């Protein structure tokens, strides 16, 4: 068991130092997001939200589906059901 603890500790130290080696700044992240957005012509997202509600007299489930399509320069469509 003691060897497993040392192995886990070593893994955390090695992985942690590897992650800290990436010097990621806010500016770098924002630059990547801006470049990705500039290269896109369209964006599409779909989602489903499910809520289980207990109203005292019983339980009910509500589901809402949504979709969004954006197209440059100024077209968009958002729908939900």
Secondary structure, 3 states (H helix, E strand, C coil): CHHHHHHHHHHHHHHHHHHHHCCCCHHHHHHHHHHHHHHCCEEEEEEEEEEEEECCCCEEEEEEEEEEEEECCCEEEEEEC
